[in-house]
Amino acid sequence: MTATLRPHSTPSRLCAALLLAVLATVAGCQSSAKARDSKHATPENLYKAARKALDSNDYEFSIKQYEALTSRFPFSDEARQARLDLIYVYYRKGENESATDAAEQFLRENPTHPRVDYAWYMKGLIDFEHTPWRIERWFGVDSAKRPPASLSSSIAAFGTVVRQYPKSEYAHDAQRRMTYLRNRLAQYEINVARYYYKRGAYLAAAQRCQRVIEQYDGAPSVKDALQVMIASYQEMGFKDLQASTEQVYQANFSGEPDGNVGKHWWRFW
């Protein structure tokens, strides 16, 4: 009988195997070369490589180079700058916890660094974007729950930039974001007050509104707070408190229509 060669004959398989072996060898050589280069690199070279990768949006390689730099040359000027850059790289890569840890570590170890304002700003920005904005739809969740802790943390970080570093290039944006978050918290408190009011807890509703007036003076929700307070006092029969609150309301909002002030105040950007 005459032997018939199949499409995938032994010589073809042998060539394919040799090709794979060559490719693996080349890749291994390149990897070994990179490892040798990284092992013998100077702080300057490591930083340049990390920065180049960052500018090219190669965050994975950039992080590896920055981490190698801070590990091998922890007291160099490049390492201090690398710790600052790592905050941004982690943030861009979406690793919020690592970014926050990097920011807090930098603040602990470099409290007098010329760019400490940037670390505070990034800490606020990370918490700002870490907040679950799904509840932005007028907080369509159980109104009795407290707002995310990251919201208050972000306000504190932005506030540090504004108060301690007023000339910082990040101060203006920090102030805008802080105002937005402050208004958001005030509105949250109003929703909680309305939650109590609808369930007949009028005293709790009035107390919640009083907190808004005391802690968030100037926020758009102050008008709503006064309205809920007036309605709550009326339900409880506290005529004197109702009358005094109405006087405050008339003195500040008599020329404005009823209802929510600035319906879309939360659309900041």
C-alpha positions in Angstrom: 0.0 0.0 0.0 1.1 3.5 -0.7 1.5 5.7 2.4 -0.5 9.0 2.3 0.9 12.1 3.9 -1.6 13.9 6.2 -1.9 17.7 6.3 -0.1 17.9 9.7 2.9 15.7 8.9 5.8 15.1 11.3 8.1 17.6 9.5 5.5 20.4 9.9 5.1 19.6 13.5 8.8 19.7 14.0 9.1 23.1 12.3 6.4 24.5 14.5 8.0 23.2 17.6 11.4 24.7 16.6 9.7 28.1 15.9 8.1 28.1 19.3 11.4 27.2 21.0 13.1 30.1 19.2 10.4 32.6 20.2 10.6 31.5 23.8 14.4 31.8 23.8 14.2 35.3 22.4 11.5 36.4 24.9 13.6 34.9 27.7 16.7 36.7 26.6 14.8 40.0 26.4 13.3 39.4 29.9 16.7 38.5 31.3 18.2 41.6 29.7 15.5 43.8 31.3 16.1 42.2 34.6 19.8 42.8 34.4 19.3 46.4 33.3 16.9 47.0 36.2 19.2 45.3 38.7 22.1 47.6 37.8 20.1 50.7 37.1 20.8 54.0 38.9 18.1 56.0 40.7 18.1 58.4 37.8 17.6 55.7 35.2 14.9 54.0 37.2 13.0 57.2 37.6 13.4 58.1 33.9 12.1 54.7 32.9 9.2 54.9 35.3 8.3 58.4 34.2 8.5 57.5 30.5 6.2 54.5 31.1 3.8 56.9 33.0 3.7 59.3 30.1 3.0 56.4 27.8 0.1 55.2 30.0 1.9 52.0 30.8 0.9 52.1 34.4 1.9 48.5 35.2 5.5 48.9 34.2 5.7 52.4 35.7 4.6 51.1 39.1 7.2 48.4 39.0 9.9 50.8 38.3 8.8 53.3 40.9 8.5 50.5 43.5 11.9 49.2 42.6 13.4 52.7 43.0 11.8 53.3 46.4 12.8 49.9 47.6 16.5 50.0 46.5 17.2 53.7 47.0 14.8 54.8 49.7 16.7 57.9 50.7 17.4 59.3 47.3 15.8 62.4 45.9 14.3 60.3 43.1 12.7 58.0 45.6 10.9 60.9 47.3 9.6 62.1 44.0 8.7 58.5 43.1 6.5 58.2 46.2 4.7 61.3 45.1 4.3 60.0 41.5 3.0 56.7 42.8 0.0 58.4 44.2 -1.0 59.5 40.8 -0.1 56.3 39.0 -2.2 54.2 41.4 -5.0 56.7 41.0 -4.9 56.5 37.2 -4.7 52.7 37.3 -7.9 52.6 39.4 -6.2 51.2 42.6 -7.8 53.7 45.0 -6.8 51.9 48.2 -3.1 51.8 47.1 -3.3 55.5 46.0 -4.7 56.5 49.4 -2.1 54.4 51.2 0.7 56.1 49.1 -0.7 59.5 49.9 -0.9 58.9 53.6 2.5 57.4 53.7 4.0 60.4 51.8 2.3 62.8 54.2 3.6 61.0 57.2 7.2 60.8 56.0 7.4 64.2 54.2 5.4 66.7 56.2 7.5 69.6 55.0 8.0 68.6 51.4 7.4 71.5 49.0 4.7 69.6 47.2 2.8 68.3 50.2 -0.2 70.3 49.0 -0.4 68.0 46.0 -0.5 64.9 48.3 -3.3 66.4 50.3 -5.2 67.3 47.1 -4.8 63.8 45.6 -6.0 62.3 48.9 -9.1 64.4 48.6 -9.6 63.6 45.0 -9.3 59.9 45.5 -11.9 60.0 48.2 -14.1 62.3 46.1 -14.2 59.8 43.2 -14.4 56.8 45.5 -17.8 57.9 46.8 -20.6 55.7 45.4 -22.3 58.4 43.2 -25.2 56.1 42.5 -27.0 57.7 45.4 -26.6 61.0 43.6 -30.1 60.4 42.2 -31.5 62.2 45.3 -30.0 59.5 47.5 -32.4 56.8 46.3 -31.4 54.6 49.2 -32.7 54.2 52.8 -32.5 57.7 54.0 -31.8 56.6 57.6 -28.3 55.4 56.5 -25.3 57.6 57.0 -23.5 59.0 54.0 -20.2 57.4 52.8 -17.3 58.1 55.2 -15.1 58.9 52.2 -17.2 62.0 51.6 -16.2 63.6 54.9 -12.6 62.5 54.5 -12.5 64.2 51.1 -13.8 67.4 52.6 -11.2 67.3 55.3 -8.3 66.8 52.8 -9.5 69.5 50.5 -10.0 71.8 53.5 -6.4 71.3 54.4 -5.3 72.4 51.0 -7.5 75.5 51.2 -6.5 76.6 54.7 -2.9 75.6 54.9 -1.8 76.2 51.3 -4.0 79.0 50.0 -1.5 79.9 47.3 -1.3 76.3 46.0 -2.3 75.8 42.3 -4.7 73.2 43.6 -6.4 75.4 46.2 -9.1 76.8 43.8 -10.3 73.4 42.6 -10.1 72.0 46.1 -12.4 74.8 47.3 -14.9 74.1 44.5 -15.0 70.4 45.2 -15.2 71.0 49.0 -18.2 73.4 48.5 -19.9 70.8 46.3 -19.4 68.0 48.9 -20.5 70.3 51.7 -23.8 71.0 49.8 -24.2 67.3 49.2 -23.9 66.5 52.9 -26.4 69.2 53.7 -28.9 67.8 51.2 -28.4 64.4 52.6 -29.3 65.7 56.1 -32.5 67.2 54.6 -33.5 63.9 53.1 -33.0 62.2 56.4 -35.2 65.0 58.0 -37.9 64.4 55.5 -37.7 60.7 56.1 -38.4 61.3 59.8 -41.1 63.8 59.1 -43.1 61.4 56.8 -43.0 58.9 59.6 -44.2 61.3 62.2 -40.9 61.8 64.0 -41.3 65.6 64.0 -38.8 66.3 66.8 -36.1 64.3 65.1 -36.8 66.0 61.8 -36.6 69.5 63.3 -33.3 68.6 65.1 -31.8 67.3 61.9 -32.7 70.5 60.1 -31.2 72.5 62.9 -28.0 70.6 62.3 -28.0 71.7 58.7 -28.4 75.4 59.6 -25.6 75.2 62.2 -23.1 73.1 60.2 -23.8 74.1 56.6 -24.6 77.8 56.7 -24.9 79.2 53.2 -25.8 75.8 51.6 -28.8 75.8 49.3 -30.5 73.2 51.6 -30.8 75.8 54.4 -34.1 77.0 52.9 -35.4 73.4 52.8 -34.3 73.0 56.4 -36.3 76.0 57.6 -39.4 74.7 55.7 -39.2 71.3 57.3 -38.6 72.9 60.7 -41.7 75.1 60.3 -43.9 72.1 59.3 -42.5 70.0 62.2 -43.1 72.7 64.8 -46.6 73.1 63.4 -47.3 69.4 63.8 -46.1 69.4 67.3 -48.0 72.5 68.3 -44.9 74.5 69.1 -46.3 77.9 68.0 -43.6 80.1 69.4 -40.8 78.0 67.7 -42.9 77.9 64.5 -43.3 81.7 64.5 -39.7 82.5 65.2 -38.6 80.1 62.4 -41.0 81.6 60.0 -39.5 85.0 60.8 -36.1 83.7 59.9 -37.4 82.2 56.7 -39.1 85.4 55.7 -36.0 87.5 56.4 -33.9 85.3 54.2 -36.1 83.8 51.5 -39.2 85.9 51.3 -38.5 86.8 47.7 -37.9 83.3 46.5 -40.4 80.7 45.3 -41.1 77.7 47.5 -39.5 74.4 46.7 -35.9 73.2 46.3 -33.5 76.0 45.6 -31.2 75.3 42.6 -32.8 72.0 41.5 -29.6 71.0 39.7 -27.0 72.4 42.1 -25.4 69.0 42.3 -24.5 69.1 38.6 -21.2 70.8 39.3 -19.1 69.6 36.4 
